Structures are given as structure tokens and as C-alpha cells.
Amino acid sequence: MKTVLAASCLFAFAIVAPDYAQQPNLSKQFPLPHLSGGGHTVLPHSGVESREDIGIRAHTNYKIFVPAGRDQFGFAEGDVHANGTAADTASPVAGYYAETPASLGCLYGLAHAVPYCNPITLSNSNDAGGGSKAIAIVDAYDYPTALKDLTAYSKNFGLPVPTSSTFTVTWAGSKPSPDPACANVDGWQCWATESATDIEMAHAAAPHAHIYLVEAASNSFTDLFAAVTKAVALVKAAGGGEVSMSWGGSEWDTESSEDYRFNQSKVVVFAATGDVEGTEYPAVSPNVVAVGGTTVTRSPYTLDFEQEITWEDGGGGVSLYEPLPAYQKKLAAELPGRGIPDVAADANPRTGVWVYDSYQNTYSGMLQPWNIVGGTSVAAPLWAGIVNHGGSFAASSAAELTLIYNTAASSSYTRDYRDINYGTCGYYDGWYAQTGWDPCTGNGASTGQAGK
């Protein structure tokens, strides 16, 4: 039986280099914004947690990637070309790349297998399938352009366009106001971008599921938990499905008193593990599927998929207050409490996804609605969509978690999951990836619809 609590002094790692002897012809004119390793990531205003917030207010779990040579967030409408009109046909912005619904579907087994899952050469079609019943996204504050933005995102990537029967914005109580930070700080640094990321990732993975955006009055845990209750009721009424929470906060000593909210029949609840080392709530609740982050490595010359490794900033570890759940007891005798994550998906902002968010996103008077976004806020709704796409609809989070861990212990594990066994997470915690479950990427990433 392996020990999963061993710490490592390995604080850095090298990505496997491409085979330069087979370097392709660069005349293909693929966008190469990451070739020099340039650019930087930004933690938005909504993602900052103060000591006074712990146990009181939640923060978002997304980060923004700003490519080298750009001095502002986002890409203007003038930078956007219609799908299929340039050499990089699947990218909404000429000269740049990020993961698309098609490349994510290819990577995580939601579409027919295509070699290399290249985000530039793959494109969605208008009959993109998969998904049913409901996925409820819980976020704080109102996102006024939700339907408009999801429509624009869907049209660009050839996904089914949302209608009143497939997309609903609702509230726990009265309609909330938008996050003040959207206007006061920046449109890309507030809860609207969290909501945009969540609904677009869920729709990308399960385009025929009814998506509910349930807006809480504020980012207080009290308001967010009220929205969770509303989300659970909506999913139950739809005959089953998933609830996704991309927010969280540092653990506190009475957090387990809230765990009952996620233990509901006909509902599987997903939570992001966070974008800094360590653990956070509600991801550590034994009644949620905790989703961590990975890095998708690609050839800098062709953008062909090479491998999936850890994301060093992905949240993970062992809860300070939640006991070891029954479904994890086979992991290691030394595991003293709830370990997270359970599963993982792309979250590194440098290998992030395209997100469309037009709310308060202008620069010098010009709308800039496209951006490259990462974080476990990408991974959690994506996994909710993956499970919805699979169509098994577990009876509860506990049933889903039991299935995940039983699959991980079975002979079908390597067929249904991509084991992430390279890299580290948590510079100071010193966790490292290894065969099977680990506190960087849990049981790994999806490679198909079975076993989940």
C-alpha cells in the first residue's frame, strides 16, 4: 500500500522537450505566443482572500493569462475573426491560441478520438452532441450579459445556441446587483468572469444539458449556500444532474456543519480545489467531487498535444477538519483526513481556455470580450459537464465518488482516466504526482465517459 503523504524536495520540474529532429515546417503560420515562455498570469480582484474573509466570504478560482507583448486584458472585437476564415481556423483571435470546446472534448474523451487534439485545426460543428437533464452553476452577484455572452461563445465555436429551454438565469431570493468590482476595478477581475467561465465550460462539455446560472446576492458563504439550496432544487426538478461551485475559501473549524447541503439525492456536486497550494472549503467536503488542476503540454511548433502534467498552483492536500471518507480509505493508512482533489482537468492559465465575457470589458472605449482564462474554475464546471455528458447520473455525490474510486482501483482505470504522474504542486508543501491518486491531481483526468 503506497503512502500518499510523503513530501518532496522537488520544487521545480522540466517539461519534456519536443523532438527537435522532427521539427515541422514553420511556414504553417501557427500562432506561437508561448514559444519564448513570455507572458504573465494575473490573480483577479475577486480571487483575493483576506484573513477577515475566512469562513465569511468566498473568492473566485480563476486566473487570467496575458500573452507577451500585450499591456491590457482581453482581445478587442477587431481582433476577432469568424470561425474558419484564417489559418488558425478554430481560434477566435488571430495569432493566439487557447483550448477550445473541440480540443477539450478531444482531450477528455467527449468526441471521436483525433490524434494530437490540436486546438487550431479542430473545430466544432453545429450538431455537437452530448448532455441532458441539468447542470446548475452557483456564483455570486448578477451577470447581466450572461445569455448574450453564452450565445456569442456558442456561435463562434459551433455549439448549440442557448434558448430559454436550455439556459436559465435565476436567483436565491431577489435579483442581485452586479459585482461592484466589475465597474470599479475591471470587468475581467470580478465575479462576472467567474460566471462566464463556468457556464461556457459546462456548455462546452454538455451542450444539450439545461444550464442554470443561480446567482447569490453576494459572495458571503451565507448567500452562496442559499444559492446552492436553490440549485439543488432545480437539478432535482429536472430529474437529476450536477451542481458546480468554482469558488471557495480557506478552511475553518466549523465548516463541516455545512456539509449536509451537498448530500442530496439525484444531485452530484462539484467544487474547485483552488488556485494556490493547500486546501479550501467547500472542496474538502466529503460530499463533493473535488476538482483540481493540470497543465496541458503542447509542441511549441505544431500545438500538438504531448502530455498532461500537474499544475504547480493547483489546490490540493489533506483537510484540517474533515475526516477521511469511506471511499478514500484504501488510499493509504497514513492519510489522516479528507484528501483532495478527486479528479482534475486543465487549469494552468498558460494552457488555458477561451472565455467570452462582454460585461464592463472595454479598453480605450473598445469592447474586449475574449480572454485566455485558467484556474480550477475551468476544471470544476468542465468535469460537471463531462459527467453529465456521460449520462450515468449517479444518485448522489457519494455514489459518484464511490464510482470514481472504485474505477481507480480497477483494471479499467487506465482506460477511463489519464493518470497524471509527472510534476509537483505546492511549492512549500512539496507534493508531487505519482502513479494513482495523489494530492496534485487526485485520480487524474478523464479519457472517456465510462467510470464516472
C-alpha positions, 0 to 999 in steps of 0.5 A, a space after each residue: 500500500 503506497 503512502 500518499 503523504 510523503 513530501 518532496 524536495 522537488 520544487 521545480 520540474 522540466 517539461 519534456 522537450 519536443 523532438 527537435 529532429 522532427 521539427 515541422 515546417 514553420 511556414 504553417 503560420 501557427 500562432 506561437 505566443 508561448 514559444 519564448 515562455 513570455 507572458 504573465 498570469 494575473 490573480 483577479 480582484 475577486 480571487 483575493 482572500 483576506 484573513 477577515 474573509 475566512 469562513 465569511 466570504 468566498 473568492 473566485 478560482 480563476 486566473 487570467 493569462 496575458 500573452 507577451 507583448 500585450 499591456 491590457 486584458 482581453 482581445 478587442 472585437 477587431 481582433 476577432 475573426 469568424 470561425 474558419 476564415 484564417 489559418 488558425 481556423 478554430 481560434 477566435 483571435 488571430 495569432 493566439 491560441 487557447 483550448 477550445 470546446 473541440 480540443 477539450 472534448 478531444 482531450 477528455 474523451 467527449 468526441 471521436 478520438 483525433 490524434 494530437 487534439 490540436 486546438 487550431 485545426 479542430 473545430 466544432 460543428 453545429 450538431 455537437 452532441 452530448 448532455 441532458 437533464 441539468 447542470 446548475 452553476 452557483 456564483 455570486 452577484 448578477 451577470 447581466 450579459 450572461 445569455 448574450 455572452 453564452 450565445 456569442 461563445 456558442 456561435 463562434 465555436 459551433 455549439 448549440 445556441 442557448 434558448 430559454 429551454 436550455 439556459 436559465 438565469 435565476 436567483 436565491 431570493 431577489 435579483 442581485 446587483 452586479 459585482 461592484 468590482 466589475 465597474 470599479 476595478 475591471 470587468 475581467 477581475 470580478 465575479 462576472 468572469 467567474 460566471 462566464 467561465 463556468 457556464 461556457 465550460 459546462 456548455 462546452 462539455 454538455 451542450 444539450 444539458 439545461 444550464 442554470 446560472 443561480 446567482 447569490 446576492 453576494 459572495 458571503 458563504 451565507 448567500 452562496 449556500 442559499 444559492 446552492 439550496 436553490 440549485 439543488 432544487 432545480 437539478 432535482 426538478 429536472 430529474 437529476 444532474 450536477 451542481 458546480 461551485 468554482 469558488 471557495 475559501 480557506 478552511 475553518 473549524 466549523 465548516 463541516 456543519 455545512 456539509 449536509 447541503 451537498 448530500 442530496 439525492 439525484 444531485 452530484 456536486 462539484 467544487 474547485 480545489 483552488 488556485 494556490 497550494 493547500 486546501 479550501 472549503 467547500 472542496 474538502 467536503 466529503 460530499 463533493 467531487 473535488 476538482 483540481 488542476 493540470 497543465 496541458 503540454 503542447 509542441 511549441 511548433 505544431 500545438 500538438 498535444 504531448 502530455 498532461 502534467 500537474 499544475 504547480 498552483 493547483 489546490 490540493 492536500 489533506 483537510 484540517 477538519 474533515 475526516 477521511 471518507 469511506 471511499 478514500 480509505 484504501 488510499 493509504 493508512 497514513 492519510 489522516 483526513 479528507 484528501 483532495 482533489 478527486 479528479 482534475 482537468 486543465 487549469 494552468 492559465 498558460 494552457 488555458 481556455 477561451 472565455 467570452 465575457 462582454 460585461 464592463 470589458 472595454 479598453 480605450 472605449 473598445 469592447 474586449 470580450 475574449 480572454 485566455 482564462 485558467 484556474 480550477 474554475 475551468 476544471 470544476 464546471 468542465 468535469 460537471 459537464 463531462 459527467 453529465 455528458 456521460 449520462 450515468 447520473 449517479 444518485 448522489 455525490 457519494 455514489 459518484 465518488 464511490 464510482 470514481 474510486 472504485 474505477 481507480 482501483 480497477 483494471 479499467 482505470 487506465 482506460 477511463 482516466 489519464 493518470 497524471 504522474 509527472 510534476 509537483 504542486 505546492 511549492 512549500 508543501 512539496 507534493 508531487 504526482 505519482 502513479 494513482 491518486 495523489 494530492 496534485 491531481 487526485 485520480 487524474 483526468 478523464 479519457 472517456 465517459 465510462 467510470 464516472 
